[in-house]
Amino acid sequence: MPQSFVVGQTFWGKIRFPDGEFSAYERPYLIVGIDDEYIEILTVSSVTG
């Protein structure tokens, strides 16, 4: 079943870093762009204070 992504949607997951390794834990990602073959994401983090 194909995935359907929408700009503004968030998801939790483990994404492969440019060095080929996966993160140690799931992180939230925000979808900021969509193309036919890929999606553009932004890692969402929190700031305290």
Biopython code that builds the backbone (N, CA, C, O; Angstrom):
import numpy as np
from Bio.PDB.StructureBuilder import StructureBuilder

atoms = [
    (1, "MET", "N", (0.858, -1.175, 0.000)),
    (1, "MET", "CA", (0.000, 0.000, 0.000)),
    (1, "MET", "C", (0.904, 1.239, 0.000)),
    (1, "MET", "O", (1.775, 1.352, 0.863)),
    (2, "PRO", "N", (0.723, 2.156, -0.931)),
    (2, "PRO", "CA", (1.564, 3.360, -0.981)),
    (2, "PRO", "C", (1.266, 4.313, 0.178)),
    (2, "PRO", "O", (0.126, 4.435, 0.627)),
    (3, "GLN", "N", (2.315, 4.982, 0.649)),
    (3, "GLN", "CA", (2.172, 5.977, 1.702)),
    (3, "GLN", "C", (1.680, 7.279, 1.094)),
    (3, "GLN", "O", (2.021, 7.606, -0.043)),
    (4, "SER", "N", (0.889, 8.014, 1.837)),
    (4, "SER", "CA", (0.411, 9.319, 1.409)),
    (4, "SER", "C", (0.940, 10.352, 2.394)),
    (4, "SER", "O", (0.621, 10.302, 3.582)),
    (5, "PHE", "N", (1.747, 11.289, 1.904)),
    (5, "PHE", "CA", (2.333, 12.317, 2.742)),
    (5, "PHE", "C", (1.745, 13.675, 2.391)),
    (5, "PHE", "O", (1.406, 13.940, 1.238)),
    (6, "VAL", "N", (1.629, 14.540, 3.408)),
    (6, "VAL", "CA", (1.062, 15.878, 3.227)),
    (6, "VAL", "C", (2.006, 16.880, 3.891)),
    (6, "VAL", "O", (2.465, 16.654, 5.011)),
    (7, "VAL", "N", (2.294, 17.985, 3.204)),
    (7, "VAL", "CA", (3.109, 19.035, 3.803)),
    (7, "VAL", "C", (2.430, 19.514, 5.077)),
    (7, "VAL", "O", (1.227, 19.775, 5.085)),
    (8, "GLY", "N", (3.199, 19.629, 6.152)),
    (8, "GLY", "CA", (2.657, 20.007, 7.450)),
    (8, "GLY", "C", (2.404, 18.818, 8.359)),
    (8, "GLY", "O", (2.236, 18.985, 9.567)),
    (9, "GLN", "N", (2.373, 17.620, 7.791)),
    (9, "GLN", "CA", (2.168, 16.403, 8.566)),
    (9, "GLN", "C", (3.451, 16.092, 9.349)),
    (9, "GLN", "O", (4.549, 16.397, 8.883)),
    (10, "THR", "N", (3.317, 15.497, 10.520)),
    (10, "THR", "CA", (4.476, 15.048, 11.282)),
    (10, "THR", "C", (4.418, 13.534, 11.440)),
    (10, "THR", "O", (3.351, 12.925, 11.364)),
    (11, "PHE", "N", (5.576, 12.945, 11.659)),
    (11, "PHE", "CA", (5.628, 11.520, 11.927)),
    (11, "PHE", "C", (6.831, 11.217, 12.815)),
    (11, "PHE", "O", (7.789, 11.988, 12.866)),
    (12, "TRP", "N", (6.767, 10.085, 13.514)),
    (12, "TRP", "CA", (7.856, 9.610, 14.361)),
    (12, "TRP", "C", (8.554, 8.501, 13.611)),
    (12, "TRP", "O", (7.906, 7.645, 13.010)),
    (13, "GLY", "N", (9.885, 8.515, 13.644)),
    (13, "GLY", "CA", (10.603, 7.439, 12.983)),
    (13, "GLY", "C", (12.099, 7.537, 13.160)),
    (13, "GLY", "O", (12.613, 8.468, 13.781)),
    (14, "LYS", "N", (12.790, 6.557, 12.602)),
    (14, "LYS", "CA", (14.247, 6.539, 12.571)),
    (14, "LYS", "C", (14.656, 6.714, 11.117)),
    (14, "LYS", "O", (14.311, 5.895, 10.265)),
    (15, "ILE", "N", (15.386, 7.771, 10.841)),
    (15, "ILE", "CA", (15.849, 8.080, 9.488)),
    (15, "ILE", "C", (17.350, 7.853, 9.440)),
    (15, "ILE", "O", (18.058, 8.139, 10.406)),
    (16, "ARG", "N", (17.829, 7.344, 8.331)),
    (16, "ARG", "CA", (19.262, 7.114, 8.164)),
    (16, "ARG", "C", (19.988, 8.452, 8.016)),
    (16, "ARG", "O", (19.599, 9.287, 7.200)),
    (17, "PHE", "N", (21.041, 8.650, 8.808)),
    (17, "PHE", "CA", (21.864, 9.855, 8.725)),
    (17, "PHE", "C", (22.729, 9.805, 7.459)),
    (17, "PHE", "O", (22.893, 8.735, 6.872)),
    (18, "PRO", "N", (23.284, 10.951, 7.028)),
    (18, "PRO", "CA", (24.158, 10.952, 5.848)),
    (18, "PRO", "C", (25.346, 9.988, 5.951)),
    (18, "PRO", "O", (25.845, 9.521, 4.927)),
    (19, "ASP", "N", (25.804, 9.686, 7.166)),
    (19, "ASP", "CA", (26.931, 8.752, 7.326)),
    (19, "ASP", "C", (26.499, 7.289, 7.234)),
    (19, "ASP", "O", (27.332, 6.389, 7.339)),
    (20, "GLY", "N", (25.193, 7.047, 7.037)),
    (20, "GLY", "CA", (24.693, 5.687, 6.868)),
    (20, "GLY", "C", (24.142, 5.057, 8.127)),
    (20, "GLY", "O", (23.518, 3.998, 8.056)),
    (21, "GLU", "N", (24.350, 5.668, 9.273)),
    (21, "GLU", "CA", (23.866, 5.132, 10.542)),
    (21, "GLU", "C", (22.439, 5.626, 10.828)),
    (21, "GLU", "O", (22.037, 6.697, 10.375)),
    (22, "PHE", "N", (21.688, 4.825, 11.588)),
    (22, "PHE", "CA", (20.360, 5.224, 12.042)),
    (22, "PHE", "C", (20.470, 5.870, 13.414)),
    (22, "PHE", "O", (21.402, 5.588, 14.169)),
    (23, "SER", "N", (19.520, 6.733, 13.732)),
    (23, "SER", "CA", (19.499, 7.337, 15.061)),
    (23, "SER", "C", (19.230, 6.249, 16.105)),
    (23, "SER", "O", (18.676, 5.197, 15.786)),
    (24, "ALA", "N", (19.623, 6.509, 17.340)),
    (24, "ALA", "CA", (19.457, 5.528, 18.414)),
    (24, "ALA", "C", (18.005, 5.419, 18.870)),
    (24, "ALA", "O", (17.621, 4.422, 19.482)),
    (25, "TYR", "N", (17.200, 6.435, 18.577)),
    (25, "TYR", "CA", (15.800, 6.431, 19.001)),
    (25, "TYR", "C", (14.952, 7.156, 17.962)),
    (25, "TYR", "O", (15.480, 7.872, 17.111)),
    (26, "GLU", "N", (13.650, 6.970, 18.033)),
    (26, "GLU", "CA", (12.741, 7.636, 17.103)),
    (26, "GLU", "C", (12.679, 9.125, 17.406)),
    (26, "GLU", "O", (12.751, 9.537, 18.564)),
    (27, "ARG", "N", (12.547, 9.917, 16.371)),
    (27, "ARG", "CA", (12.469, 11.374, 16.490)),
    (27, "ARG", "C", (11.248, 11.862, 15.720)),
    (27, "ARG", "O", (10.770, 11.173, 14.818)),
    (28, "PRO", "N", (10.734, 13.052, 16.068)),
    (28, "PRO", "CA", (9.633, 13.621, 15.287)),
    (28, "PRO", "C", (10.181, 14.371, 14.069)),
    (28, "PRO", "O", (11.197, 15.061, 14.159)),
    (29, "TYR", "N", (9.506, 14.229, 12.948)),
    (29, "TYR", "CA", (9.881, 14.905, 11.707)),
    (29, "TYR", "C", (8.672, 15.643, 11.147)),
    (29, "TYR", "O", (7.545, 15.155, 11.234)),
    (30, "LEU", "N", (8.906, 16.807, 10.578)),
    (30, "LEU", "CA", (7.872, 17.612, 9.937)),
    (30, "LEU", "C", (8.105, 17.555, 8.433)),
    (30, "LEU", "O", (9.221, 17.793, 7.970)),
    (31, "ILE", "N", (7.070, 17.245, 7.670)),
    (31, "ILE", "CA", (7.180, 17.214, 6.209)),
    (31, "ILE", "C", (7.046, 18.642, 5.696)),
    (31, "ILE", "O", (6.029, 19.299, 5.918)),
    (32, "VAL", "N", (8.092, 19.121, 5.002)),
    (32, "VAL", "CA", (8.107, 20.497, 4.505)),
    (32, "VAL", "C", (8.036, 20.577, 2.986)),
    (32, "VAL", "O", (7.854, 21.665, 2.440)),
    (33, "GLY", "N", (8.175, 19.466, 2.300)),
    (33, "GLY", "CA", (8.087, 19.455, 0.842)),
    (33, "GLY", "C", (7.882, 18.043, 0.327)),
    (33, "GLY", "O", (8.282, 17.070, 0.967)),
    (34, "ILE", "N", (7.254, 17.941, -0.836)),
    (34, "ILE", "CA", (6.969, 16.637, -1.435)),
    (34, "ILE", "C", (7.334, 16.692, -2.912)),
    (34, "ILE", "O", (7.031, 17.663, -3.605)),
    (35, "ASP", "N", (7.991, 15.632, -3.383)),
    (35, "ASP", "CA", (8.334, 15.483, -4.791)),
    (35, "ASP", "C", (7.851, 14.100, -5.224)),
    (35, "ASP", "O", (7.365, 13.332, -4.393)),
    (36, "ASP", "N", (7.977, 13.771, -6.502)),
    (36, "ASP", "CA", (7.532, 12.462, -6.980)),
    (36, "ASP", "C", (8.319, 11.313, -6.358)),
    (36, "ASP", "O", (7.766, 10.232, -6.154)),
    (37, "GLU", "N", (9.607, 11.527, -6.052)),
    (37, "GLU", "CA", (10.448, 10.440, -5.593)),
    (37, "GLU", "C", (10.941, 10.582, -4.154)),
    (37, "GLU", "O", (11.545, 9.650, -3.622)),
    (38, "TYR", "N", (10.701, 11.713, -3.521)),
    (38, "TYR", "CA", (11.174, 11.889, -2.158)),
    (38, "TYR", "C", (10.348, 12.931, -1.433)),
    (38, "TYR", "O", (9.570, 13.668, -2.039)),
    (39, "ILE", "N", (10.536, 12.979, -0.105)),
    (39, "ILE", "CA", (9.898, 14.020, 0.691)),
    (39, "ILE", "C", (10.995, 14.812, 1.402)),
    (39, "ILE", "O", (12.040, 14.256, 1.740)),
    (40, "GLU", "N", (10.769, 16.086, 1.629)),
    (40, "GLU", "CA", (11.696, 16.921, 2.375)),
    (40, "GLU", "C", (11.197, 17.002, 3.809)),
    (40, "GLU", "O", (10.027, 17.298, 4.051)),
    (41, "ILE", "N", (12.092, 16.738, 4.763)),
    (41, "ILE", "CA", (11.690, 16.716, 6.168)),
    (41, "ILE", "C", (12.580, 17.640, 6.981)),
    (41, "ILE", "O", (13.680, 18.007, 6.569)),
    (42, "LEU", "N", (12.070, 18.001, 8.138)),
    (42, "LEU", "CA", (12.789, 18.816, 9.100)),
    (42, "LEU", "C", (12.681, 18.101, 10.438)),
    (42, "LEU", "O", (11.585, 17.751, 10.874)),
    (43, "THR", "N", (13.819, 17.885, 11.088)),
    (43, "THR", "CA", (13.795, 17.270, 12.417)),
    (43, "THR", "C", (13.199, 18.272, 13.396)),
    (43, "THR", "O", (13.627, 19.425, 13.459)),
    (44, "VAL", "N", (12.212, 17.822, 14.155)),
    (44, "VAL", "CA", (11.550, 18.691, 15.124)),
    (44, "VAL", "C", (12.189, 18.439, 16.487)),
    (44, "VAL", "O", (12.276, 17.299, 16.942)),
    (45, "SER", "N", (12.631, 19.509, 17.129)),
    (45, "SER", "CA", (13.193, 19.372, 18.472)),
    (45, "SER", "C", (12.565, 20.431, 19.375)),
    (45, "SER", "O", (11.922, 21.367, 18.899)),
    (46, "SER", "N", (12.755, 20.276, 20.651)),
    (46, "SER", "CA", (12.163, 21.219, 21.587)),
    (46, "SER", "C", (13.246, 22.095, 22.207)),
    (46, "SER", "O", (14.416, 21.718, 22.263)),
    (47, "VAL", "N", (12.841, 23.246, 22.660)),
    (47, "VAL", "CA", (13.739, 24.162, 23.332)),
    (47, "VAL", "C", (13.102, 24.480, 24.679)),
    (47, "VAL", "O", (11.939, 24.878, 24.738)),
    (48, "THR", "N", (13.844, 24.309, 25.737)),
    (48, "THR", "CA", (13.342, 24.585, 27.072)),
    (48, "THR", "C", (13.690, 26.018, 27.446)),
    (48, "THR", "O", (14.817, 26.461, 27.228)),
    (49, "GLY", "N", (12.732, 26.744, 28.008)),
    (49, "GLY", "CA", (12.988, 28.112, 28.448)),
    (49, "GLY", "C", (12.682, 29.069, 27.357)),
    (49, "GLY", "O", (12.835, 30.278, 27.535)),
]
sb = StructureBuilder()
sb.init_structure("model")
sb.init_model(0)
sb.init_chain("A")
sb.init_seg("    ")
for serial, (resi, resn, name, xyz) in enumerate(atoms, 1):
    if name == "N":
        sb.init_residue(resn, " ", resi, " ")
    sb.init_atom(name, np.array(xyz, "f"), 0.0, 1.0, " ", f" {name:<3s}", serial, name[0])
structure = sb.get_structure()
